[in-house]
Amino acid sequence: MAHHIRRRTFALGALSAGVSSLLAACTTGSFDFAGFSRGTGANLSQGTGTGTAVAPVAGRTIGTGPVQVALLLPLSGDAAIVGVGTSMLNAADLAMAFISQSANLSENITLNVFDTGATAAGAAEAATAAVSRGVSLVLGPLRADQVTAAGQVAKAAAIPLIGFSNNSGAASPGVYLLNVLPETETRRTLGYAKKLGKKAFAGVFPSTDFGRIQEGAFRQSLADLGLGARAFYNFTSEAEARNVVAQLVPLLTAGQVDSLFLPDRATAPSIGNLLAEGGVAAGTVQIIGSADWNNDATIANATSLAGAIFPAVDESGLASLSAEYQAKFGSVPHPFVTLAYTATILANAAPLSKASPPYGAALLTSASGFSGRDGVFRFFADGRSEFALAIRQVSVGGTSVAEDAPKKF
């Protein structure tokens, strides 16, 4: 993809000299271009406290149930990713402890833990080892390239895999993704904006994998919902982002665009500041963020983003699990603990694990879905998933729920 600002579907007029001068006068300190947001499935930097695993990882098993299930996680290599993997392993341990201590649940599975390391080759090797151990289901890995590699091994052995990436490109029949996918996010927020009467949309995207994925989801959701697409912009630098804002200001002030999609949490506050400095009055444009905005303190405190909306999972599950996690492991868990916990409980569910064969596609893709720590979710036959998401709204100093997540599909 060319690394330059791209303008599509809308003829942009020349920017007035006054607005150009105003934006050019903005100090460079008003724009945070230290880095873009994640592109691997969530904000991997949030709460990466690892705690301590309760047993050595190598060859570890958790539980004593008759059905063998593999858990593939990055437990060696890059320290930040290892922190996420260890946090998720600890969450799976909590889930198995809950199962064993519950009077209403049977321990149907044994979790076999495999380390993928940081590479796709490591994930393929872990999946091969899991297949040789006779597992009926694979949970993990974390990153999209690893899910694809492990999924190929699992599919060749006719074993379903439930990975934790949010990159839809990693999904395929038999390879399911347990994460909030970009198309789920955008369809939810754009649908809500449509209910508010918004009709003319534009989007601004960093030229990164994350940005390209979000742009694709945005375009598809606009088409699905029959909404008007006015303009799409990409940027690779602060200078290009300022140029984008300069082109946007006349469209926004003239009411030709009433909703603006800013999925990148790292730069959204700065873009919001530039829009305000360019004369876009607060409340005249509906700013829409991504799920990556959730629990970001900078977003929550950005005056320029007051009134913006973004999608989020049910936070009560993470809140309750965090307290239990910290009591046992002594650290703050990564938000992905809800995925590992949910996947473990799902794998143990009697209708799935005791079926013949276990974890059949018809069972995993039930239209009514399942209830997990992040709320209601379901898998589709093509491997993609859908979560029932809430709509949150930014108010200076915090966020609030604008619309609750549906309780069922």
Buried (B, 14 or more C-beta within 10 A) or exposed (E): EEEEBBEEEBEBEEBEEEBBEBBEEBEEEEBBBEEBBBBBBBBBBBBBBBBEBBEEBEEBBBBEBEBBBBBBBBBBBEEBBBBBBBBBBBBBBBBBBBBBEEEEBBBBBBBBBBBBBBBBEBBBBBBBBBBEEEBBBBBBBBBBBBBBBBBBBBBEBEBBBBBBBBBBBBBBEBBBBBBBBBBBBBBBBBBBBBEEEBBBBBBBBBBBBBBBBBBBBBBBBBEEBEBBBBBBBBBBEBEBBBBBBBBBBBBBBEEBBBBBBBBBBBBBBBBBBBBBBBBBEEEEBBBBBBBBBBBBEBBBBBEBBBBBBBBBBBBEBBEEBBEBBBEBBEBBBBBBBBBBBBBBBBBBBEEBBEBEEBBEEEBBBEEEBBBBBBBBBBBBEEBBBBBBBBBBBBEEEEBEEBBEBEEEE
